[in-house]
Amino acid sequence: MTEHTREQFDDVMVPNYAPGKIIPVKGEGSRVWDQDGREYIDFAGGIAVNALGHAHPALVNALTEQGKKLWHLSNVMTNEPAIALAKKLTDLTFADKVFFCNSGAEANEAALKLARRHAFLNHGEAKHEIISTLSSFHGRTLFTVSVGGQAKYKEGFEPTPGGISHVPYNDLAALRDQISDKTAAVIVEPIQGEGGVTPATQEYLEGVRQLCDEHDALLIFDEVQSGVGRTGHLYAYEHYGVTPDILSTAKALGGGFPIGAMLCTDAVAPSLAIGTHGSTYGGNPLACSVSLAVLDELTKPGVLDAVQAKSERYKAGLAALNEKYGIFKDIRGLGLLIGAELTDEWQGKAKDFLGAALEQGLMMLVAGPNVIRFAPSLIIPDADIDEGLAKLDAAIAQVLGR
């Protein structure tokens, strides 16, 4: 059999990605092996996707068993796994209704379309404005990059949709100045992921909820990265005790199998009437069966409780490395979504540490040029955390030339 190489990727793929120099071929738990059989500790988790690690038996079984029965119908027919998953999500969250899709961007697209249509039907076309935050990330569709607060993702794709504004994150006064009776929705990440792993303050989210209520605007929480157990709660809104009207979820929802969902209340769901939105693959039996298995595993007694202990183990290990090397100005995050921001001396060098870590046998992430990000399996063994941190120690020493 012909071995596929990293160089072949550059020959046949559109050049919008710059993947690492290895090609992983096998994963088990929190470990991955490449084509040469070299082993890596996985602190990246497929960007907060592999909540149960690689090849979890419950997920493998769910996919295998459903694959023997029914793969796809589209939404001309419903299916049992979709109904079961929707029921489980509504039982476990604030939501009354669910819309299934295939990704976080699609979940946010549905959330934003629902918000605009709800405002249009109830208040008229003048109430259409959407307020987002600077440094936010909500997906790669034209609508979601427009709502996202990072100009680099819009460059070359203008003109983008109008009626969208951005205010600083965690700045309630700025939102108060911007929101009006023309605002259809405010969209916020409880933890900004791609923007640097920055959690919202308690006062901020409570204030955003109040301002939305005062102006009859919907509150959308983008929990694509912070959801499905990542913070030690099934969704981060539970950590804050602030309930949105609409929530987007994806990434870990399928544990690696593509699925997204928009959750909402009965007060807003009717605005997406028959024919107003859709998805060919959304809610397909394969994805929903795997997602059910993910939720079954994560809601077993003690699983989410253990996330906080693992988070503290990570943060203590990172603090020890910082005592040794002095390269982090801040270590932050909730649960197992952790960011280590580099000091001024190392600004812009996050990818240097990423590359060195890979050479040392550790897969991790960045969140912008200045933040190293960790989003591992939620059930990563303590021994793998310790071994991965030891590899990070070696990687930092390599970059620093020690």
C-alpha positions, -999 to +999 in steps of 0.1 A: +000+000+000+013+034-009+022+055+021+006+090+021+030+117+031+027+152+045+042+165+013+013+150-007-011+171+014+004+203+000+000+189-035-037+180-033-053+202-007-064+238-009-037+257+011-059+271+038-045+247+065-009+243+077-011+210+096+018+196+117+045+177+101+034+143+113+004+122+102-014+104+131-028+070+122-041+056+155-054+069+188-064+053+220-074+072+251-052+103+254-024+089+233-018+090+195+006+073+172+020+085+139+030+067+107+064+058+122+048+044+153+060+073+175+037+079+205+023+113+216+003+126+246-027+144+233-034+177+252-052+191+221-083+169+221-090+177+184-096+213+196-119+204+225-137+177+205-124+144+218-141+147+252-137+110+258-104+106+241-097+084+211-116+052+202-137+051+234-154+017+235-189+032+241-186+055+211-172+028+189-200+005+199-227+031+193-214+039+158-209+003+149-244-008+160-262+021+144-241+016+112-257-018+109-292-004+111-298+030+095-273+057+082-293+085+066-328+097+058-325+135+057-353+154+074-380+142+051-382+116+078-372+117+115-354+089+133-353+074+167-317+085+177-325+121+168-356+121+189-338+104+218-309+129+217-332+159+215-351+146+245-319+140+264-306+175+257-338+192+267-339+171+299-304+181+308-305+218+299-327+249+300-338+242+264-373+231+252-364+226+216-334+215+195-322+220+159-295+196+147-267+204+122-231+194+116-208+219+131-204+248+155-205+273+126-238+258+115-252+259+151-243+296+153-257+303+119-290+288+130-289+307+163-283+340+145-310+334+119-335+324+146-327+356+165-332+378+135-364+360+124-378+361+159-372+399+161-387+404+126-419+385+134-424+401+168-411+436+163-406+443+126-376+447+103-360+476+123-351+453+151-324+433+134-290+444+149-267+418+164-240+427+190-210+406+194-176+410+212-142+418+201-118+388+199-147+364+196-149+335+172-182+320+160-174+301+129-163+304+092-195+310+073-199+345+059-225+354+086-205+339+115-171+355+105-190+388+103-204+383+138-170+371+151-148+398+165-116+391+146-111+412+115-085+388+100-112+362+093-132+387+072-103+400+051-109+395+014-145+383+019-162+417+022-187+431+019-200+411+048-236+412+062-246+445+079-264+452+111-235+438+132-214+456+158-187+446+183-179+457+218-150+448+241-154+415+260-161+417+298-170+454+294-206+459+305-205+497+301-196+493+264-225+470+258-248+493+277-238+521+253-243+500+222-275+480+229-308+496+219-344+487+210-331+478+175-310+450+190-323+416+180-296+396+199-264+397+218-240+367+213-213+359+238-189+331+245-189+323+283-152+316+277-136+331+247-117+302+232-099+312+200-096+347+214-072+336+241-091+313+266-106+342+286-136+334+309-164+360+313-167+375+348-198+367+368-209+403+369-205+406+331-228+377+321-254+387+347-253+422+333-256+411+297-287+390+306-302+420+323-295+444+294-310+419+270-342+416+291-344+454+293-343+458+255-362+427+246-332+412+229-323+376+228-292+363+246-272+337+226-244+318+243-219+303+220-209+271+239-193+253+209-160+251+228-170+256+264-199+231+263-204+193+268-185+190+301-155+211+293-158+233+324-169+205+347-206+214+341-224+200+311-226+236+298-208+267+311-239+287+317-246+264+346-213+275+362-224+311+360-261+305+368-270+327+338-295+312+313-295+322+276-325+321+253-304+303+226-273+281+230-250+267+202-232+235+208-209+212+187-173+200+190-174+175+219-211+168+214-202+140+191-169+131+207-152+134+173-182+125+150-195+157+133-226+170+149-239+204+161-270+216+177-289+248+185-308+247+217-336+272+225-367+279+245-403+275+235-406+313+236-384+316+204-385+282+187-418+289+167-400+315+147-382+288+128-414+275+112-415+249+085-392+257+056-373+286+072-341+267+079-327+232+073-298+208+070-295+177+049-273+158+073-285+175+105-298+149+130-287+119+111-289+086+130-251+079+130-242+113+146-271+112+171-263+077+182-227+086+190-238+118+207-262+099+229-233+077+240-211+108+247-238+122+270-244+089+287-207+086+295-203+122+307-233+121+329-222+090+348-217+098+385-183+114+392-172+120+356-178+158+355-168+162+391-134+148+382-128+175+356-121+202+382-095+180+400-078+174+367-079+212+360-062+219+392-035+193+384-029+210+351-027+245+366-004+234+394+019+218+369+019+249+347+026+271+377+055+249+386+069+252+350+064+290+353+084+290+385+112+273+366+111+293+334+091+325+340+074+325+305+037+328+315+021+361+325-013+344+332-027+309+335-065+309+332-096+291+321-123+269+335-122+231+338-102+215+310-101+246+288-069+262+299-048+290+285-013+300+294-005+335+282+032+342+273+051+371+289+059+402+268+093+387+260+077+358+243+048+376+226+040+361+192+060+329+199+032+305+209+037+284+178+074+280+186+064+261+218+037+242+198+064+229+174+089+220+201+062+202+220+054+180+190+091+171+187+090+161+223+059+139+218+032+162+230+002+176+210-012+209+222-028+240+208-025+278+206-052+304+210-038+333+190-001+341+188+004+346+225-015+318+243-008+281+246-041+263+249-049+229+265-083+211+257-076+174+264-100+145+270-122+151+300-112+117+313-075+119+307-056+098+333-036+118+358-005+098+347-009+112+311-013+147+325+020+144+344+038+128+314+025+155+291+036+182+314+071+166+316+072+167+278+061+204+279+090+210+303+114+196+277+098+216+250+101+249+269+138+241+276+143+234+239+128+268+229+147+286+256+179+269+246+186+253+280 
